[in-house]
Amino acid sequence: MNYKKIFFKIFIFSIFANLFMAIGCVSKPIPIPGESKHIIDNIYVEYSNIADKYFELEDYQNAVKYYKLAMENKKLYWQSFYKLAKSYALLSDWQKALPMFEKLLERDEDNHSIKASLAYIYSMQGDTQKALETYKELLEEDSLNEKYLENYLAVLLYSKESFVENQEEIEKIYEQIETNFPNNTNLKLFENTKTKYLEEIKSENQDGIKEDNSNDTADAENNIAVTDEKSESSEQITTE
């Protein structure tokens, strides 16, 4: 038996097995001597396609992995960057999504879709002031956009304090939605939220009135007590 030939076959087999495993894992493509740039580019395109498939399946964690790989190709960089930012947003990873969308907006300041995404991220991070400012800008350019109106109103109704502060604006936006989009599925929710806040405010006012009345009663009782003491003192002085 020719042991040299057997050893050589095993050696070659192990090289190809390792190469196959390396390509099968999520990693950069391995350049092979003599391989054209066109083939390498196709590998990155495949990464992008795989990422898109995962995105469609709502498997955003795996989509993130493959969009990152696709970004290593200059031709696919910004396309993959945008989709990666969307994946982070859909994963509610606001810390990663926010700077990416801000960078995208720097490159395309008039892009309403990016601006709307930023407004949403601001609101989800609790930065309601920036969210409101961004939605106002969007509505200045597209005043009857149902989604902008709906999201703007949702941020205005974010808390009771915001409701009290922006009550006039809330009524205006609510009427716009009700008039132009009577079938909006969130109208009832907005109405219920407004009613809830109004009831809470009414209840607080009633409690305040009761507290004031209670204080008035206590003051009156104190005054009576003082008057009685004075009367007793007067009687004592007179008796003496």
Secondary structure, 3 states (H helix, E strand, C coil): CCHHHHHHHHHHHHHHHHHHHHHHCCCCCCCCCCCCHHHHHHHHHHHHHHHHHHHHCCCHHHHHHHHHHHCCCHHHHHHHHHHHHHHHHHCCCHHHHHHHHHHHHHHCCCCHHHHHHHHHHHHHCCCHHHHHHHHHHHHHHCCCCHHHHHHHHHHHCCCHHHHHHCHHHHHHHHHHHHHHCCCCCCHHHHHHHHHHHHHHHHHHHHHHHHHHHHHHHHHHHHHHHHHHHHHHHHHHHHHC
